[in-house]
């Protein structure tokens, strides 16, 4: 389209290559991973097509019940965002259509039916979990043009042609590639100027077969979640609300109260200096572009301030304050490293075989080493190990839907140490993380799991039993470095000091 830059074009992928159908009645934005009505390149693209063809825009946000690890926790978070999207879209000419399956497979056919009436469909391009397969299946069924748009990070996923082995390697690449893309960003509030023909509702035949989610379900009224065929053993996290408004409140609180001490204190579990934004990023309620925009405003920063290239150092390239640089290294470098890895390794990003050669070789050399203790998954899940610090981290995961960032590394390392094989350790970590973590099932959390096994790292000496040259961590050393008493009281009220096997 006219006026588009190369940076914007790089984010768009044609999945079904048909010309837009001028006789179509509407344009569809199929919202799957960028579940927000602002800071969203996919929504911007759908709005542009709708304006060009002078057609109404339908935003279809669907929630299925049969994806792996579907639970009350995940559903509640997504439903909060859907309720907010419904309220916001009601003030615009865009028709927002929230669809929540009541039984597995009920939603099958809805997108295909809409495609018969559509000029084109635009959706989100996400490189992880079941969404690539969902998009491939949709491509076989829709009857109009289908485009997928990348709203995942600051650097388009199409930039680069390899999976990077370390954060340093990716950071060097980022320093040489990112600056031109920072001058383009998605619209913060695109519906405020969405001059489109209104559409009051979908045809009755569609609404009767695929009725929109009720206000009671979107509000999570009593009994609504319990009626769905999802995992009821993982309840919503008390006090945590999904949606873009909640994400923005969390971001503003972090920038106002916590950022100044982030660089020095983020590894201290008792001080809660991390941002806590990962659940909203994972479910697409918050965009990294919004994070950067709000941070830049506080720092008095502009993309023009950046040098053209950098040397891969963790600090200095952004030319912001030390806390802001430390925060951006986590939010941009490490997060987008994982996204680019998944995009380049779609078939094995979450498999043991995706580890670097050196890690698989050293773990294989020590695969027969004695594990004492050796725990089954059920014991780990119930936090019934001999180690009070590990148990506290597991209880935090189960009850709060997250583990403190530093302790998550220790948590993963100990599972490697206590599992019968390294391959089984990877399976246990994926199951525990993806069942309970609000930010699970994501490229970033996948990076955290596999970092514990050697991904994005290098060999470390001395060579040890079980670990070989994979980096080792211990509860005892962690207790020496960090102030853990408040954390242990909170997540292990009767815990003794951390022990070593």
N, C-alpha and C positions, 0 to 999 in steps of 0.2 A: 504494500500500500504506500501511497505517496507520503512523504514526511517521515517515514521510518528510518532509523539509523541502523547501521550494521550490528550494533550491540543488541538492539531489539530483535532484529531478524535472527540473530544467532539463538535466541531463546525459543524460536518457533520451529516445530517439526510437523511436517505434513504426514499424517498417518494413513488417511484415505485420500488419495490424490484425485479428487473430482473438482471441477469448477464450482464455485458457489451457485446455488440454484435460485435464479431470480424470482421464480414463481413460488418459492417457499413462503410459508405464512409467518415464520418466526425464526429467530436465531436462538440457539441453546448454548448456555455456558454450563457444562457438567462439572460441578465443583467436587473434587475428590481428595485433594491434599492441601490446597491453599484455601482453607475454609474461612475466608474473610472477604468483606466487601470493600476493601481498600488495600492499597499497597500490593496490588495483585496484577501481574502482567497478563495472566489469562483472562481475567475479567476485563481489563483494558482492551485486549484484542477482540473479545466478543462484543463489547460495546462499539468498537470501531466498525465491525462488520454490520452490526445492526443499524448504525447511523448511515453507513454507505448505502444500504439497501432499504432504508426507511421501514424497518420491520421491528416489531416488539422483541424484547429480550426476555427469555425465560432462564432463570438461574435454578438449575436442578441440583440440590444437595441431597444425596441419598446415603443411607446408612444400612448396611446389610447385617445379618445376624450370624452368618456362618463362617466368617473369617477366623483364622486360628487365634486363640486367646481373646476372643470377644467376651467382654465381661461388663458387669454393672459399672465398674470403674471407668473403663474406656467409653462406654455408651453415655454415661452421665456427663462426662466432660464434653463430648461431641454435641450432645443435646443442648447443653448450655449455650454453645456457640450457635446452634441452629435457631434457638429461641431468639437470640440477639439479632441474628441475620434477618429473621422474619420481621422483627420490630423495625429495623433500619430500612429494609426494602419497602415496607408499607408506606413510607414517606416519599417514594420515588415511583416513576412509571414502570420500573422493572417488576416482573412477576417472579417472586421467589417461591419455589416449590419444594418444601421439605418432605422427603419420602423416607420412612423408616419401615423396614420389613418387620412383619409380625411372625413370619415363619420363613425358614430357609427357602430361597428360590422365588419368593413371592414377587420380587422386583424384576424378575427376568422378563425382558421384552419391552420394558418401559422406554429405554433409550432408543431402541429400534423403532418403536411406534412414533416417538417424537421426530426421529430422523426423516420419516416419510413426509413430514410437514415442514422440515427445516431448510433454510437457506444453507446453513452450515452449523456444525457443532465445534465448540472449542472446549478443551479440557486441560487438566493439569498434567505435567510431565514429572513424575516422581520415580526415582531409580531403585526403589526398595520395596520389600514386603510383597503383598499380593497385587499391588497396583499395576506394575508392568503387565502382568498376566491378564488383569481385568481390562486394560486398554487394548491388548492384542485380541481378546475375545470380542470386545465391542467393535473393533475394526472389521471383523468378519460379518457383522450383523447390520451395521448402519447403512443407510441408503443415501448418504450425502457426504459432503466434504467433512473431514475430521482432522482438526489440528490439535496438537499437544504443546503446551507452553510451559517453559521452565521458570518458575518463580522461587526456586529453592535458595539461591544465594546471591552474593554480590557478583561473583564471576559466573557467567553462563557455563553450564555443563558442557556445551559444545566446544569450548576453548580448551585446547590440549588434546593429546591423542594417547595418553598412557596413564596408568595408575602409579601414583608416586609412592616410593618406598618409605619415606620419612616425612615428618612435618617440616624439617629443614629444607628438603628438596622441593616440597610443594610451596613453602613460603618464598623461596627464591623465584620460583615460577610465578607465583602470585604477584610478587613485587615488580616483575617485568611485564605483567599482562593486565593488572586490575585497573590502573588509573583511568584509561579511556571509558571504562564501563561505569565509573562512578558519577559521570556527568549525566547519566540517564537513570531515572528511577520511576517506578510505577506511581500512578496517581494516588494521593492519600485519600481522597474522597470522591471517587469518580461518579457516584450516583447523584451527587449534588448538581451535576450539569449533564445528566443523562436525558437529553432531549429526544425522546423516542415515542412512537405511538404506544399508548397504554394497552395492556391486555389484562382484563379482569380475572380470567380464569382459563384453565385448559378445557378442551372439549369434554363434555359430560362422559363420553365413553371412556376416556382416559382416566378421569377422576373416579369413576365407578370401579374400574378394574385396579387402579393403583391409587387409592385415596391418600391425600396428604396427611402427614402426621397431625394428630389432634393437639389442640392447645394443652390438654392435660399431660400428654406424653412429653411435649417440649418443655413443660414446666416441671417435669419429673414428679408428678403428683403421686400420692401413695398408691402402691400397687402396680403402677405402670411398668417400671423396670422389672419387677418380679414376674410379670406376665410374659416376658420375652425369653426365648430359648437361648440364653447366654449364660456365662459362668457367674453364678450367684455367690460363689465362695470368695470373690474379690470385690468387695463393696466400694462405693465411691469414697474418696478421701475427704474426711470432714474438713470444712473450711476452705476447700480449693474449688474454685469456680472456673469453668471454661469460658471461652469467648474472647473477642478482641478487646472489649472494654476492660475485663479483668486483667488481660495481658498488659494493656497500657498502664493500668494502675500499678501493677507489679513492676513494670519497667521504670515508671516515674519514681516509685519509692526507692528502688535500687539506686538510680542515678542521684537522687537527693540525699539519701541517708547512708548508703553503703559503698558507693563507688570509690570514695576517697581512701578507703582502707582495703580495697579489694586486693591490690598487689601484695600487701604484707600479710593479710589475714585470711585469704580465701581457703587456705589449707587447714584452718582451725575449725573443727566441727562445732565447738562450743560457741564460736563467735558469729556464725551464720553470715559470712561475708560474700558468699556466692550469690549470683543473680537469681537463681531459681527459675529462670525463664524457659528451660528446655521443654516442659510439657506444652506450652503454648506455641513454641516453635515447631514442635513435632506435629501437632494437630493442625498447623497452618493458621492458627488464630493470631499469630504475630509474624511479621516479616522482618528479616534482618535489615532490610532497607529502612524500615521505621526505626529500628534500634540505632542505626548509624545516623539517621537524620536528627534524632533527638539528642544523641551524644554530641554530634557536630555542633548543634545549636548551643549546648552548654559549654563546649570547648572553644567556641568562636573559630571553628575550623571549616575549611573549604577544600574540595578535592584538588584544586589548583595548588594547594600547599604541598602536595606529595611530590617527591622526586620521581623522575621517569623510571628509575630502576632502583633496586635495593640489593643487599648482599645476603638476604636470608636471615638477618639477625632478628631476634624476638622483639626487640625494642628499638625505637628510633625512626623507623620508616614512616609511620603514620604522622609523626610530628605533632603528637598530642601529649597530654600529661602521662606520667608513668602509670597511674591506675587505669586510664583509658586505654593505653597501649596493651597492658596486660589483659584487660577484658576483651579487646578486639582480637588478640592472638587466640584466645579460646573460642570466641564467637564466630570468627571468620576463618582463621587458618585451620584450626583443628576440626571445626564443624564441616567446612567445605572440603577439606582433605577426604573426609569420609564419604561425602556425596560423590566426589569425583571418582573415588575408588569403586563405589557401587556401580556407577555409570559405566566404568570400563571393565568391570568384572561381574556382569549381571548373573552369571550362572553359578558362581561359587563364592560371592562376597561373604556369605554367612556360613561357610563350610571350613572345616579344619584344613582342607587342601589349599585354601587361599593364603595360608601363612607363607612367609618367605622361606626359601629353601633352607637357610641356615637354622631357622627356628624348628622346622619339621625334622631336620636331620638331628639336631641336638636333643630334641624331645624323644625321637625314636631311639637314640642311643641309651636313653634312660627310662624307656617304657617299662622295662622289667624291674626297675628299682622298687624296693619295698615301700608301700604306703602305710604308714602307721601314725595316726589312725587313717582309715579309709571309710568314707561316709557314702551312703546311698542318697539319692535325690530327696526322698521323703524326709530323712533326718535333717538335711540342709534346709529344706523348705520350712520345717518346724523350728529352725534355729536351736537345735539340740546338740550342737557340737561342744567340745570341751573348752572352746575359746570364747570368753565373754564378750570380747570386742567384736569378733566376727558375728556372734549371735545378735549383738546390738545393731550392727549394720543390716543384718537380715530382717530383724524386726522393724527397722525403719522402712525398709523396702516394702514389707508386707502391709504396714499400717499407714505409711505416709506416701507411698508410691514413688519413692526415690531413695537414694543413698547419697550422703555427702560425697562430693566429688573425689576428695582424696581417699576416703575410706572405701569408695567403690573399687579403686585400684587394689587395695589390700584384700578386699572381699573376693575379687576375681583370682588373685594370686593364690589365696588359700584353697579355693576350689580346685585349682590345678594340683596343688600339693596333696589334697585329700581324695582325689578321684582315682579310680582303678587304672584309667588310661588318660592320656591328654585329650584324645578324641572325645571320651566321655565327659571330661571336664568342660569342653566347649559346648556339648549338648546340655549339660546341667546349667551352665551360665546363661545360655540362650533361653532355656525354659524359665528359669527364675526371673530373669530380667524382663522378658517379654510378657510373662503372665502378670507381674505385679507393677512394673514401672510405668508411670504415666508417659515417660519419654522413651519407652521401649519400641521395638519394631521399626527402628529408625536407623539411617546410616550412621548417625553420630553415636548412638548407644552401641551399635554393632562395632564401631571403631574401639570403644572403650572395652568391650568384651575381648576382642581379639588382640588389643594391645597387651593385655595380661598374658597372652600366649606368644608375643613377639612381633606382632604386626606393627609397623611404623617405628620399630625400635632397632637396636643393634645388639650384638652379643656382649655380654657382661661377664667378667671373671670375678672371682674364681669359679670354675665349673663345680656345680653342686649336684647332689643326688636329686632325682626327679626333674629339676629345672634345667640341668645342663648349663648352658650359657644364657638362658632366658633370664631376664632381670628378676631378682628375688626381693621379696618384701616380707617383713615379719611383724606380728602384732607387738612384740616386745619393743622393737626399735621404734615402731610408730608411737607407742605409749611414752617412750622417752622424749620424742620430738614434739608431741602435741599435748594440749590440755584436754584430757578426755573425761574427767570426772563428771561434768554436767551431762555430757552425751551418754555416758554409761548409766547415769541415774535416770535419764529420760527414756532410754530404750532398753534398759536392763536393770530394773530397780533393785534386784538383789545380787547384781553382778559383783564378782571379785575382780582384782586386777587382772589384766590380760595374761594369759599363759602361753607358753610355747610347747609344742609336742615333744 
